[in-house]
Amino acid sequence: MAGLERWKLRHPDVWPLLEPADVLVDSMRGRSSTWSRIRLNLQHVPPKKRPPQEPLEVDFDPWHGVER
């Protein structure tokens, strides 16, 4: 959720155009941990105002350190 707050600060003109259903929060489950993925649907943002895709802030690997 902190990443979403940072995104809002970077795009203050876009955030008010989003509707509640445009913020998608998925709970992901691994073998012994859970994490959240947040996605934004920009369908309600006019194409000229849409920010470009940014690199992912966190690249979480639930299998890190597990021998396969």
Biopython code that builds the backbone (N, CA, C, O; Angstrom):
import numpy as np
from Bio.PDB.StructureBuilder import StructureBuilder

atoms = [
    (1, "MET", "N", (0.828, -1.196, 0.000)),
    (1, "MET", "CA", (0.000, 0.000, 0.000)),
    (1, "MET", "C", (0.869, 1.256, 0.000)),
    (1, "MET", "O", (0.457, 2.302, -0.501)),
    (2, "ALA", "N", (2.070, 1.149, 0.562)),
    (2, "ALA", "CA", (2.977, 2.299, 0.552)),
    (2, "ALA", "C", (3.369, 2.648, -0.883)),
    (2, "ALA", "O", (3.532, 3.822, -1.215)),
    (3, "GLY", "N", (3.522, 1.633, -1.731)),
    (3, "GLY", "CA", (3.835, 1.878, -3.135)),
    (3, "GLY", "C", (2.714, 2.628, -3.834)),
    (3, "GLY", "O", (2.975, 3.481, -4.682)),
    (4, "LEU", "N", (1.470, 2.318, -3.489)),
    (4, "LEU", "CA", (0.336, 3.040, -4.066)),
    (4, "LEU", "C", (0.356, 4.504, -3.635)),
    (4, "LEU", "O", (0.075, 5.393, -4.438)),
    (5, "GLU", "N", (0.684, 4.750, -2.391)),
    (5, "GLU", "CA", (0.773, 6.136, -1.910)),
    (5, "GLU", "C", (1.860, 6.907, -2.667)),
    (5, "GLU", "O", (1.675, 8.076, -3.003)),
    (6, "ARG", "N", (2.996, 6.247, -2.934)),
    (6, "ARG", "CA", (4.061, 6.902, -3.705)),
    (6, "ARG", "C", (3.595, 7.196, -5.129)),
    (6, "ARG", "O", (3.914, 8.249, -5.681)),
    (7, "TRP", "N", (2.836, 6.266, -5.730)),
    (7, "TRP", "CA", (2.316, 6.469, -7.077)),
    (7, "TRP", "C", (1.366, 7.669, -7.096)),
    (7, "TRP", "O", (1.421, 8.496, -8.007)),
    (8, "LYS", "N", (0.501, 7.758, -6.094)),
    (8, "LYS", "CA", (-0.429, 8.899, -6.012)),
    (8, "LYS", "C", (0.330, 10.218, -5.970)),
    (8, "LYS", "O", (-0.081, 11.188, -6.605)),
    (9, "LEU", "N", (1.425, 10.264, -5.234)),
    (9, "LEU", "CA", (2.218, 11.496, -5.143)),
    (9, "LEU", "C", (2.891, 11.831, -6.474)),
    (9, "LEU", "O", (3.050, 13.004, -6.812)),
    (10, "ARG", "N", (3.283, 10.811, -7.226)),
    (10, "ARG", "CA", (3.910, 11.050, -8.529)),
    (10, "ARG", "C", (2.906, 11.472, -9.588)),
    (10, "ARG", "O", (3.272, 12.128, -10.564)),
    (11, "HIS", "N", (1.626, 11.098, -9.405)),
    (11, "HIS", "CA", (0.592, 11.362, -10.415)),
    (11, "HIS", "C", (-0.657, 11.993, -9.779)),
    (11, "HIS", "O", (-1.742, 11.417, -9.851)),
    (12, "PRO", "N", (-0.510, 13.163, -9.163)),
    (12, "PRO", "CA", (-1.653, 13.766, -8.462)),
    (12, "PRO", "C", (-2.796, 14.183, -9.384)),
    (12, "PRO", "O", (-3.933, 14.321, -8.934)),
    (13, "ASP", "N", (-2.506, 14.385, -10.671)),
    (13, "ASP", "CA", (-3.564, 14.775, -11.598)),
    (13, "ASP", "C", (-4.346, 13.565, -12.118)),
    (13, "ASP", "O", (-5.457, 13.720, -12.623)),
    (14, "VAL", "N", (-3.778, 12.370, -11.998)),
    (14, "VAL", "CA", (-4.430, 11.157, -12.492)),
    (14, "VAL", "C", (-5.276, 10.492, -11.410)),
    (14, "VAL", "O", (-6.366, 9.993, -11.690)),
    (15, "TRP", "N", (-4.782, 10.484, -10.191)),
    (15, "TRP", "CA", (-5.453, 9.780, -9.102)),
    (15, "TRP", "C", (-6.937, 10.144, -8.964)),
    (15, "TRP", "O", (-7.752, 9.237, -8.799)),
    (16, "PRO", "N", (-7.331, 11.424, -9.023)),
    (16, "PRO", "CA", (-8.754, 11.748, -8.846)),
    (16, "PRO", "C", (-9.657, 11.188, -9.956)),
    (16, "PRO", "O", (-10.871, 11.099, -9.770)),
    (17, "LEU", "N", (-9.091, 10.817, -11.089)),
    (17, "LEU", "CA", (-9.889, 10.291, -12.196)),
    (17, "LEU", "C", (-10.233, 8.814, -12.035)),
    (17, "LEU", "O", (-11.135, 8.304, -12.700)),
    (18, "LEU", "N", (-9.516, 8.136, -11.157)),
    (18, "LEU", "CA", (-9.762, 6.706, -10.955)),
    (18, "LEU", "C", (-10.988, 6.479, -10.078)),
    (18, "LEU", "O", (-11.279, 7.265, -9.176)),
    (19, "GLU", "N", (-11.687, 5.407, -10.355)),
    (19, "GLU", "CA", (-12.837, 5.006, -9.547)),
    (19, "GLU", "C", (-12.390, 3.895, -8.592)),
    (19, "GLU", "O", (-11.370, 3.252, -8.841)),
    (20, "PRO", "N", (-13.123, 3.659, -7.519)),
    (20, "PRO", "CA", (-12.694, 2.627, -6.560)),
    (20, "PRO", "C", (-12.406, 1.266, -7.206)),
    (20, "PRO", "O", (-11.462, 0.579, -6.816)),
    (21, "ALA", "N", (-13.216, 0.885, -8.184)),
    (21, "ALA", "CA", (-13.010, -0.423, -8.834)),
    (21, "ALA", "C", (-11.765, -0.450, -9.711)),
    (21, "ALA", "O", (-11.363, -1.522, -10.161)),
    (22, "ASP", "N", (-11.152, 0.687, -9.962)),
    (22, "ASP", "CA", (-9.943, 0.745, -10.784)),
    (22, "ASP", "C", (-8.686, 0.373, -10.005)),
    (22, "ASP", "O", (-7.633, 0.168, -10.607)),
    (23, "VAL", "N", (-8.774, 0.282, -8.698)),
    (23, "VAL", "CA", (-7.635, -0.098, -7.863)),
    (23, "VAL", "C", (-7.820, -1.568, -7.489)),
    (23, "VAL", "O", (-8.693, -1.916, -6.695)),
    (24, "LEU", "N", (-6.991, -2.413, -8.071)),
    (24, "LEU", "CA", (-7.108, -3.855, -7.897)),
    (24, "LEU", "C", (-6.021, -4.345, -6.945)),
    (24, "LEU", "O", (-4.832, -4.179, -7.219)),
    (25, "VAL", "N", (-6.418, -4.941, -5.843)),
    (25, "VAL", "CA", (-5.467, -5.472, -4.866)),
    (25, "VAL", "C", (-5.658, -6.983, -4.820)),
    (25, "VAL", "O", (-6.719, -7.482, -4.443)),
    (26, "ASP", "N", (-4.618, -7.690, -5.206)),
    (26, "ASP", "CA", (-4.650, -9.151, -5.229)),
    (26, "ASP", "C", (-3.781, -9.684, -4.102)),
    (26, "ASP", "O", (-2.650, -9.236, -3.915)),
    (27, "SER", "N", (-4.308, -10.628, -3.363)),
    (27, "SER", "CA", (-3.498, -11.320, -2.354)),
    (27, "SER", "C", (-2.908, -12.552, -3.016)),
    (27, "SER", "O", (-3.630, -13.414, -3.517)),
    (28, "MET", "N", (-1.596, -12.621, -3.011)),
    (28, "MET", "CA", (-0.896, -13.740, -3.620)),
    (28, "MET", "C", (-0.410, -14.646, -2.495)),
    (28, "MET", "O", (-0.023, -14.165, -1.430)),
    (29, "ARG", "N", (-0.429, -15.946, -2.728)),
    (29, "ARG", "CA", (-0.044, -16.877, -1.665)),
    (29, "ARG", "C", (1.055, -17.802, -2.149)),
    (29, "ARG", "O", (0.962, -18.408, -3.216)),
    (30, "GLY", "N", (2.083, -17.895, -1.352)),
    (30, "GLY", "CA", (3.175, -18.819, -1.632)),
    (30, "GLY", "C", (3.101, -19.999, -0.689)),
    (30, "GLY", "O", (2.076, -20.239, -0.052)),
    (31, "ARG", "N", (4.192, -20.729, -0.606)),
    (31, "ARG", "CA", (4.213, -21.916, 0.266)),
    (31, "ARG", "C", (4.045, -21.548, 1.723)),
    (31, "ARG", "O", (3.319, -22.219, 2.457)),
    (32, "SER", "N", (4.716, -20.478, 2.152)),
    (32, "SER", "CA", (4.636, -20.123, 3.573)),
    (32, "SER", "C", (4.525, -18.617, 3.769)),
    (32, "SER", "O", (4.788, -18.115, 4.862)),
    (33, "SER", "N", (4.146, -17.901, 2.741)),
    (33, "SER", "CA", (4.047, -16.445, 2.869)),
    (33, "SER", "C", (2.966, -15.918, 1.929)),
    (33, "SER", "O", (2.553, -16.588, 0.982)),
    (34, "THR", "N", (2.532, -14.723, 2.215)),
    (34, "THR", "CA", (1.584, -14.044, 1.337)),
    (34, "THR", "C", (2.120, -12.663, 1.030)),
    (34, "THR", "O", (2.892, -12.105, 1.810)),
    (35, "TRP", "N", (1.723, -12.117, -0.081)),
    (35, "TRP", "CA", (2.086, -10.759, -0.444)),
    (35, "TRP", "C", (0.964, -10.190, -1.289)),
    (35, "TRP", "O", (0.113, -10.934, -1.776)),
    (36, "SER", "N", (0.957, -8.895, -1.464)),
    (36, "SER", "CA", (-0.101, -8.234, -2.231)),
    (36, "SER", "C", (0.462, -7.644, -3.508)),
    (36, "SER", "O", (1.589, -7.150, -3.549)),
    (37, "ARG", "N", (-0.351, -7.707, -4.548)),
    (37, "ARG", "CA", (-0.028, -7.082, -5.823)),
    (37, "ARG", "C", (-1.105, -6.030, -6.049)),
    (37, "ARG", "O", (-2.296, -6.320, -5.940)),
    (38, "ILE", "N", (-0.686, -4.817, -6.362)),
    (38, "ILE", "CA", (-1.634, -3.733, -6.609)),
    (38, "ILE", "C", (-1.539, -3.338, -8.078)),
    (38, "ILE", "O", (-0.455, -3.064, -8.591)),
    (39, "ARG", "N", (-2.682, -3.313, -8.741)),
    (39, "ARG", "CA", (-2.739, -2.919, -10.144)),
    (39, "ARG", "C", (-3.746, -1.788, -10.284)),
    (39, "ARG", "O", (-4.724, -1.718, -9.540)),
    (40, "LEU", "N", (-3.500, -0.906, -11.242)),
    (40, "LEU", "CA", (-4.410, 0.206, -11.500)),
    (40, "LEU", "C", (-4.963, 0.088, -12.906)),
    (40, "LEU", "O", (-4.211, -0.074, -13.867)),
    (41, "ASN", "N", (-6.278, 0.167, -13.022)),
    (41, "ASN", "CA", (-6.941, 0.159, -14.311)),
    (41, "ASN", "C", (-7.139, 1.622, -14.714)),
    (41, "ASN", "O", (-7.853, 2.358, -14.034)),
    (42, "LEU", "N", (-6.524, 2.038, -15.791)),
    (42, "LEU", "CA", (-6.578, 3.445, -16.213)),
    (42, "LEU", "C", (-7.672, 3.711, -17.241)),
    (42, "LEU", "O", (-7.588, 4.682, -17.993)),
    (43, "GLN", "N", (-8.696, 2.862, -17.285)),
    (43, "GLN", "CA", (-9.740, 3.020, -18.292)),
    (43, "GLN", "C", (-10.489, 4.343, -18.182)),
    (43, "GLN", "O", (-11.008, 4.831, -19.186)),
    (44, "HIS", "N", (-10.561, 4.930, -17.010)),
    (44, "HIS", "CA", (-11.284, 6.188, -16.828)),
    (44, "HIS", "C", (-10.385, 7.412, -16.984)),
    (44, "HIS", "O", (-10.836, 8.543, -16.803)),
    (45, "VAL", "N", (-9.125, 7.190, -17.318)),
    (45, "VAL", "CA", (-8.171, 8.283, -17.517)),
    (45, "VAL", "C", (-8.047, 8.510, -19.022)),
    (45, "VAL", "O", (-7.759, 7.565, -19.756)),
    (46, "PRO", "N", (-8.256, 9.729, -19.496)),
    (46, "PRO", "CA", (-8.101, 9.988, -20.936)),
    (46, "PRO", "C", (-6.709, 9.551, -21.409)),
    (46, "PRO", "O", (-5.729, 9.752, -20.691)),
    (47, "PRO", "N", (-6.610, 8.964, -22.592)),
    (47, "PRO", "CA", (-5.327, 8.441, -23.073)),
    (47, "PRO", "C", (-4.162, 9.432, -22.983)),
    (47, "PRO", "O", (-3.047, 9.022, -22.664)),
    (48, "LYS", "N", (-4.378, 10.678, -23.247)),
    (48, "LYS", "CA", (-3.290, 11.657, -23.205)),
    (48, "LYS", "C", (-2.805, 11.942, -21.783)),
    (48, "LYS", "O", (-1.696, 12.444, -21.598)),
    (49, "LYS", "N", (-3.626, 11.626, -20.777)),
    (49, "LYS", "CA", (-3.243, 11.863, -19.381)),
    (49, "LYS", "C", (-2.664, 10.625, -18.712)),
    (49, "LYS", "O", (-2.178, 10.705, -17.584)),
    (50, "ARG", "N", (-2.709, 9.480, -19.392)),
    (50, "ARG", "CA", (-2.235, 8.236, -18.785)),
    (50, "ARG", "C", (-0.715, 8.247, -18.662)),
    (50, "ARG", "O", (-0.011, 8.506, -19.638)),
    (51, "PRO", "N", (-0.213, 7.966, -17.466)),
    (51, "PRO", "CA", (1.244, 7.877, -17.320)),
    (51, "PRO", "C", (1.750, 6.589, -17.974)),
    (51, "PRO", "O", (1.017, 5.604, -18.061)),
    (52, "PRO", "N", (2.998, 6.601, -18.429)),
    (52, "PRO", "CA", (3.551, 5.376, -19.024)),
    (52, "PRO", "C", (3.767, 4.303, -17.961)),
    (52, "PRO", "O", (3.844, 4.589, -16.766)),
    (53, "GLN", "N", (3.861, 3.076, -18.428)),
    (53, "GLN", "CA", (4.163, 1.962, -17.525)),
    (53, "GLN", "C", (5.509, 2.219, -16.859)),
    (53, "GLN", "O", (6.491, 2.550, -17.524)),
    (54, "GLU", "N", (5.541, 2.067, -15.558)),
    (54, "GLU", "CA", (6.776, 2.250, -14.795)),
    (54, "GLU", "C", (7.353, 0.890, -14.438)),
    (54, "GLU", "O", (6.629, -0.105, -14.418)),
    (55, "PRO", "N", (8.647, 0.837, -14.157)),
    (55, "PRO", "CA", (9.213, -0.430, -13.684)),
    (55, "PRO", "C", (8.546, -0.840, -12.365)),
    (55, "PRO", "O", (8.133, 0.012, -11.579)),
    (56, "LEU", "N", (8.450, -2.129, -12.139)),
    (56, "LEU", "CA", (7.882, -2.609, -10.886)),
    (56, "LEU", "C", (8.776, -2.180, -9.736)),
    (56, "LEU", "O", (10.002, -2.236, -9.840)),
    (57, "GLU", "N", (8.166, -1.753, -8.644)),
    (57, "GLU", "CA", (8.938, -1.313, -7.480)),
    (57, "GLU", "C", (9.592, -2.471, -6.756)),
    (57, "GLU", "O", (10.725, -2.360, -6.288)),
    (58, "VAL", "N", (8.890, -3.563, -6.666)),
    (58, "VAL", "CA", (9.396, -4.706, -5.905)),
    (58, "VAL", "C", (9.304, -5.942, -6.791)),
    (58, "VAL", "O", (8.266, -6.214, -7.395)),
    (59, "ASP", "N", (10.370, -6.661, -6.855)),
    (59, "ASP", "CA", (10.373, -7.916, -7.586)),
    (59, "ASP", "C", (10.485, -9.022, -6.552)),
    (59, "ASP", "O", (11.586, -9.471, -6.233)),
    (60, "PHE", "N", (9.363, -9.455, -6.035)),
    (60, "PHE", "CA", (9.331, -10.440, -4.960)),
    (60, "PHE", "C", (9.353, -11.842, -5.548)),
    (60, "PHE", "O", (8.509, -12.185, -6.375)),
    (61, "ASP", "N", (10.303, -12.641, -5.127)),
    (61, "ASP", "CA", (10.399, -14.021, -5.562)),
    (61, "ASP", "C", (10.098, -14.933, -4.377)),
    (61, "ASP", "O", (10.944, -15.103, -3.499)),
    (62, "PRO", "N", (8.905, -15.521, -4.342)),
    (62, "PRO", "CA", (8.555, -16.372, -3.200)),
    (62, "PRO", "C", (9.409, -17.630, -3.119)),
    (62, "PRO", "O", (9.406, -18.304, -2.089)),
    (63, "TRP", "N", (10.135, -17.960, -4.173)),
    (63, "TRP", "CA", (10.960, -19.165, -4.196)),
    (63, "TRP", "C", (12.419, -18.864, -3.878)),
    (63, "TRP", "O", (13.246, -19.776, -3.897)),
    (64, "HIS", "N", (12.757, -17.619, -3.589)),
    (64, "HIS", "CA", (14.142, -17.260, -3.277)),
    (64, "HIS", "C", (14.633, -18.057, -2.071)),
    (64, "HIS", "O", (13.994, -18.058, -1.019)),
    (65, "GLY", "N", (15.744, -18.720, -2.225)),
    (65, "GLY", "CA", (16.320, -19.484, -1.127)),
    (65, "GLY", "C", (15.790, -20.892, -0.972)),
    (65, "GLY", "O", (16.230, -21.618, -0.081)),
    (66, "VAL", "N", (14.857, -21.297, -1.817)),
    (66, "VAL", "CA", (14.288, -22.641, -1.744)),
    (66, "VAL", "C", (14.945, -23.484, -2.828)),
    (66, "VAL", "O", (14.942, -23.125, -4.005)),
    (67, "GLU", "N", (15.493, -24.583, -2.416)),
    (67, "GLU", "CA", (16.084, -25.495, -3.412)),
    (67, "GLU", "C", (14.969, -26.226, -4.131)),
    (67, "GLU", "O", (14.016, -26.713, -3.521)),
    (68, "ARG", "N", (15.112, -26.288, -5.420)),
    (68, "ARG", "CA", (14.064, -26.941, -6.234)),
    (68, "ARG", "C", (14.534, -28.247, -6.757)),
    (68, "ARG", "O", (13.791, -28.935, -7.458)),
]
sb = StructureBuilder()
sb.init_structure("model")
sb.init_model(0)
sb.init_chain("A")
sb.init_seg("    ")
for serial, (resi, resn, name, xyz) in enumerate(atoms, 1):
    if name == "N":
        sb.init_residue(resn, " ", resi, " ")
    sb.init_atom(name, np.array(xyz, "f"), 0.0, 1.0, " ", f" {name:<3s}", serial, name[0])
structure = sb.get_structure()
